[in-house]
Amino acid sequence: MHRTAQHPLIHRDSRAWRFQVWASFGIASSLCASGLAWLPGDDLDRAFMVMGYVFCLSSAFALAKFVRDNEIRRVDTPMWQLVVWSGFALAMSLTGWGLWRMGVQPVWKAYLLVSWLFLISTVFTLAKMLRDAHEADLLEARHAGHHQPARESE
């Protein structure tokens, strides 16, 4: 949208950027899934790593949301801050520990490590892109005169 007297400039990500973010997340997810699917060794190790990756994924999304929500002013309690940061640290630590203690060749560990870190990186980028799009939609709706629920206006 262009800037006019009635409408401020509303920034939107380009289609190419959105494609790149989704493609990176998809590639990272596929690399993790294929690494875990073909992982030699015990099923228990594979199950632990799947749970660790899912825990890391969900805690990274929660952390990204927490940081963004509290960017301008603190809206969450200190206890929630402790829960979010601790959850992320615990997820990363336990997954790293599981990867470290796994009895597989170093090349497998390296593959899982790189794909896991790629996944976590893309989660933060995806979360930012989705939040930016949501905020642009809200701003555009406000300027178009649409009313939003009271909960979102806070």
Contacts in CASP RR format, 6 or more apart in sequence:
PFRMAT RR
TARGET T0000
AUTHOR 0000-0000-0000
METHOD contacts of the structure
MODEL  1
MHRTAQHPLIHRDSRAWRFQVWASFGIASSLCASGLAWLPGDDLDRAFMV
MGYVFCLSSAFALAKFVRDNEIRRVDTPMWQLVVWSGFALAMSLTGWGLW
RMGVQPVWKAYLLVSWLFLISTVFTLAKMLRDAHEADLLEARHAGHHQPA
RESE
1 7 0 8 1.000
1 9 0 8 1.000
1 10 0 8 1.000
1 12 0 8 1.000
1 140 0 8 1.000
2 9 0 8 1.000
3 9 0 8 1.000
6 143 0 8 1.000
7 143 0 8 1.000
8 139 0 8 1.000
8 143 0 8 1.000
10 136 0 8 1.000
10 139 0 8 1.000
10 140 0 8 1.000
10 143 0 8 1.000
11 132 0 8 1.000
11 136 0 8 1.000
12 133 0 8 1.000
12 136 0 8 1.000
13 21 0 8 1.000
13 129 0 8 1.000
13 132 0 8 1.000
13 133 0 8 1.000
17 129 0 8 1.000
18 129 0 8 1.000
21 122 0 8 1.000
21 125 0 8 1.000
21 126 0 8 1.000
21 129 0 8 1.000
22 126 0 8 1.000
24 118 0 8 1.000
24 122 0 8 1.000
24 125 0 8 1.000
25 119 0 8 1.000
25 122 0 8 1.000
25 123 0 8 1.000
25 125 0 8 1.000
25 126 0 8 1.000
26 122 0 8 1.000
27 118 0 8 1.000
28 115 0 8 1.000
28 118 0 8 1.000
28 119 0 8 1.000
28 121 0 8 1.000
28 122 0 8 1.000
29 119 0 8 1.000
31 111 0 8 1.000
31 115 0 8 1.000
31 118 0 8 1.000
31 119 0 8 1.000
32 53 0 8 1.000
32 112 0 8 1.000
32 115 0 8 1.000
32 116 0 8 1.000
32 119 0 8 1.000
35 108 0 8 1.000
35 111 0 8 1.000
35 112 0 8 1.000
35 115 0 8 1.000
36 46 0 8 1.000
36 49 0 8 1.000
36 50 0 8 1.000
36 53 0 8 1.000
36 112 0 8 1.000
39 45 0 8 1.000
39 46 0 8 1.000
39 49 0 8 1.000
39 104 0 8 1.000
39 108 0 8 1.000
39 112 0 8 1.000
40 104 0 8 1.000
40 105 0 8 1.000
40 108 0 8 1.000
41 103 0 8 1.000
41 104 0 8 1.000
45 98 0 8 1.000
45 102 0 8 1.000
45 103 0 8 1.000
45 104 0 8 1.000
48 98 0 8 1.000
49 95 0 8 1.000
49 98 0 8 1.000
49 99 0 8 1.000
49 102 0 8 1.000
49 112 0 8 1.000
52 91 0 8 1.000
52 94 0 8 1.000
52 95 0 8 1.000
53 95 0 8 1.000
53 116 0 8 1.000
53 119 0 8 1.000
55 91 0 8 1.000
55 94 0 8 1.000
55 95 0 8 1.000
56 88 0 8 1.000
56 91 0 8 1.000
56 92 0 8 1.000
56 95 0 8 1.000
56 116 0 8 1.000
56 119 0 8 1.000
56 120 0 8 1.000
57 119 0 8 1.000
57 120 0 8 1.000
57 123 0 8 1.000
58 91 0 8 1.000
59 84 0 8 1.000
59 87 0 8 1.000
59 88 0 8 1.000
59 90 0 8 1.000
59 91 0 8 1.000
59 92 0 8 1.000
60 88 0 8 1.000
60 91 0 8 1.000
60 120 0 8 1.000
60 123 0 8 1.000
60 124 0 8 1.000
60 127 0 8 1.000
61 123 0 8 1.000
61 127 0 8 1.000
62 84 0 8 1.000
62 87 0 8 1.000
62 88 0 8 1.000
63 84 0 8 1.000
63 85 0 8 1.000
63 88 0 8 1.000
64 123 0 8 1.000
64 124 0 8 1.000
64 127 0 8 1.000
64 128 0 8 1.000
64 131 0 8 1.000
65 127 0 8 1.000
65 131 0 8 1.000
66 76 0 8 1.000
66 80 0 8 1.000
66 81 0 8 1.000
66 84 0 8 1.000
68 127 0 8 1.000
68 128 0 8 1.000
68 131 0 8 1.000
69 75 0 8 1.000
69 76 0 8 1.000
70 76 0 8 1.000
70 81 0 8 1.000
76 84 0 8 1.000
92 120 0 8 1.000
95 116 0 8 1.000
96 113 0 8 1.000
99 109 0 8 1.000
99 112 0 8 1.000
99 113 0 8 1.000
99 116 0 8 1.000
100 109 0 8 1.000
102 108 0 8 1.000
102 109 0 8 1.000
138 148 0 8 1.000
138 152 0 8 1.000
141 148 0 8 1.000
142 148 0 8 1.000
END
